[in-house]
């Protein structure tokens, strides 16, 4: 691969990260150049993967096919030897991102399976959506209950339609795919020591993804998805109908408080990762803990009423966290 092509790909990833990553981009800026470029390439890879899965202009089936093409191009780019001629069959996103990602995996010894896990996680969302559409069509057939009636059932009555996971273990497996695997990529880029760092990076991803799930309960339910485990909903007497109806009552608050405490246990493990990282990775890790942990704190501060408005941190606070990370990285140079 020519250095010009590789540099062009890295430049594209940097521009994409600066345009869409917000404050995270500025947290990356204090890293040594190889790690900075690598984090931008990783972010670009994640951004494209997510965008392919979320493209509302295409049907779920077409998006799933797009992701399969993306995965095949990734497999080609990660081979020990591949030719530039092969890129003619790739999409534009693949041509502008995957050569850089291939270089990153080789340079920082990132196991390939971590990247494929990310793609698999997004694919699983689409597969669930497609299954839900098939159930919806069957439920709307003459003589069968309507989809609205099915949604009013408890999780055990209609898990195939809306509730994604029956148990927390199933949810944890999903968190690994979409977040824990990303954490493993990050610690390889930043540098780490000790075998315990691997599990703590996975726990960190679980903490962050659980926080996202708690923040988005209302939006996900409106879109036909429930990520909260069915067993937990049953334990606290919360039904699918409650979520769709945005009922923030004592039952819902008890469920959310239970899940928040669970997330905190994963944050506690994630904080133990800091000493295992090389110095230049610690400020970014600390910033991420502050951002996502702060988001969880905001959810609790609102007494779990996440239905009225989107939960986020004030812009000044996010800027402060990013600036603090940048300053600490600069001091290390």
N, C-alpha and C positions, 0 to 999 in steps of 0.2 A: 504494500500500500504506500502510495506516495505521501511525503510529508505535507505537500500542498493540500491534498485531499483531506488528510487527517486534520490539519489546522483549520480548514474551511468548516469541517464538521464540528470541531470544538467551538469555533466562533459562532456557529449557528446555535449550538446548545447554550452558550453563554448569553446570547441575545434573547433566546426564548426564556431562559431562567430569569433574566432581568425584567422582562416584560410581564411575566405571569407569576413569579414566585413571591412577589411582594418583599416583606421584610426578611424572608429566609435568604434571599440573594445577598443582602448586605451582611448577613451572618457568615456567608461563605467567603466574603471578600478578604478577610484577614488571614485566610489559610495560605500556606505555601502554594505557589503556582500549580504544581502537579495535582495537589489535592483540591484546589479551587476548580480547576478544569474538570476533574473527575466528578466532583459533586454536581457541577452544572450538567454534565453528561448524564449522570444518574437521574437528576431531576427531569431532564428532557425526556429520558426514556419513560419515566413514570407519567409525565404529562401526556405524552402521545398515547400510552397504553390506556390511561383513563379516558382521554378524549375519544378514542376509538370505541370504547365501551359506552360512552354517554352521548354519542352523536344522535340527537333527536331527529335529524333529517333522514335517518335510515332506520329500517325495521330492525328489531332485535336479531332476526335471522341473518340479515346482511351484516350487521355489526359483528356478529359471531364469526362470520366468514372473513371479515376484515381482520379480526384478531388472529384468526388462524393463519392468514397470509403474513401478518406481522410476526407471529411466532416462527413461521418457516424461514423468514428472512433473518430473524435473530439466530436461529440454529445455524444458518449458513455463515453469518458473520462471526460466530463464535468458534468455527472450525479452525484448526491450526493453520491451515492454508486455504485461502479463498482468493478468487481473482476479481478484479474490478469489473470485468465483463459480466459477472453474475449480477451486478447491481442493476443492470438494465431491466431485470424482471421485478425489481423491488418498487415499492411505492415511494413517493417523494419523501415521506416521513422517515422511511427506512434508510434511504440514501443519505439523508442529512443528519441522522442520529446514530444509527447502529455502528458505523465504522468507529466513531469515538467511543461508544460503549464497549466495543470489542477490545479496543486498546486499553480501556480502563480495567476490564476484567483480567487481562493479561498482566498489566503493570502492577495491579494491587492484589493479584491472586484471589479474585472473587469467584467462588464456586458457581458454575453456570446455573445450577439448579435454583439458586436464589432468584435469578431473573425470570426463569420459566415459572416459578411459583407465583410471581406477581401477575403474569399474564393469565395464569390459571385462575387466580382469584377473581379477576375481572370477567373472565369467561363464565365462571360459575354464577355470577350475578345475572348474566344474560340467559344462561340455561334455565335458571329459576324463573326468570320473567317469561320465557317462552313456554315453560311448563304451566305457568299461571294462566297465560292466554288460552292454552288448550283446555284447561279446566273451566275457564270462563265460558268458552264457547259451548262446552258440554253442559254446563250448568244452566245456560240460557236456552237450551233446546226445549221444545214443547213438552210439557208434562214434568219438567224438572225444576228444582228450586232456582230462583234468580240469583245472580252473583251477589246482589245486595243482601239477600237473605243469608247466603253462605257467610258473608263477611260478619254478620251479626252473631255467629256462633262462637263458642269458646275455642281456644287454640286446638284442643283435642278434637273438636268437632270438624274443623276444616284446616288442618295444618298445611295441606298441600296447596292451598290457595294463596295465603298471605304470610303466615308465620314461616320464617325461613329455617329456624333451628329449633329442635325439640329440647336440646340440652345445652348447658354452657360449654361442655367439651366440644360440641360441634361448632359453636360460635368461636371458641378459641382456635380451632383449626382454621377457620376462615380468617380470623385476625392474623394468624401467622402468614397466610398467603398474601394478604393485601398490605400488611404493615410490618410484621415481624421479619419477613424476608428482606424488606427494605432496610430495616435496622441492621441486619447482618451485613448487607452491602456497605452501609455507612461505616461500620467499625473496621472493615477491611481497608477502606480508604483512609480513615483517620489513623489507623494503627492501634493495636491492642495487645495485651498479654493476659495469659491465664485462661484456662478452659471455661471458667465460670462466666466469662464475658459473653459467651454465645447465648446462654439461656437468659441472661439479663437483657441482652439486646432484643431477644424475642419478647420478653416480658414488657419491655419498653414499647414495642410496637402494639402489643395487646392493650396497654394502658391508653395509648393515643387513640387506637381505633374504638375502644369502649367509650372514650370521651366523645368522639365524633357521633357514635351511635346514640348516646344519651341526648346530645344536642339536637339531633335530627329526627327524633322519634316521631314528631308530628308530621314533618315533611315526608318522611319515608312512608308512614301510614297512609297519607293522602295519595301517594304514588303506588299504593298496593304492596308495600313491603314492610315487614316487621322483623327486625333483627334481634329483639329481645327474646331470650329463650322461652319457649312455651311453658316449660316446667316452672319458671320463675313467675310468669304471668298467672298461672294456675295457683301457685302458692299464695299470691297476694290478691287473688280474686279479680284480676284485671282481664277484660276481654278485648278482642279485636274491635268490637263495637265501641268500647270506651276510648280506644286510641283514635279511631276515625272520628268519633264525636268530640275529641279533644277535651275529655273530662279530667280535669286536674283536681281530683278529690283525694281523700286520705289514703285510699287504696293505691292510687297511682303514685302518690308521694312516697309511700312506704316501699313500693317496688323500685322507684328511682333511687331512693336512699340506699337500698340494698345493693343495687348495681354500682352506685358511686363508691361505696365502701369496698366493693370488689375491685374497682379500678384503682383505688388508693393502694391496695396491697400490691398491685403490679407497679405502680409508681415507686413504691418503697424499694422494690427489687431493682427497678431501673436506675434509681439514684446510686445503687451500689456499683453500677457500671462505671461511674466517673473515674475512680482511681485506677481502673484497668485500661483506660485510654491513654494514648500519648498526649502530651500537653496541648498540642494545637487542636485536638478534637474535643477537649473538655468544654471550652466556651460555647461551641455549637450545641453540644449535648445539653448543657445547662440551659441554654436559651430555649431549646425545644421543650424541656421539662417545665420551664416557667410559662411558656405559651400555652401548652396543652393543660398543664396543671392549673394555670390561671383560668382557663376556660371551664374546667370542672368546678373550680371554686365559684365562678360566676353562676353556673347552673345551680349550685347549692344555695348561693346567696338569693337567687330568685325563688327559692323554695320549690324548685323543680317545675315551675310554670314555664315550660319551653314552648308553649303553643302560641302565646300572644305575639311574640316577635323573635326574630332570629337572635340567638345568643352569640355574642362576640366580645372580645376585649376592646377597650377604647384604643383608638389609633395611637395616642400618645404613649400608651403602655407598651404596645407592640414595638414602636420605634425605640423606646427606651431599652427594651430587652435586646433588640438587634444591635443597638449602639454599644451596649455593655459588652456583648460578645465580640464585636469588632475591636473594641479598645483592648480587651484582654488578649486577643490574638496578636494585635500589634505589639503589645508589651513582650510577647514571647520571641519576637524577631530580633 
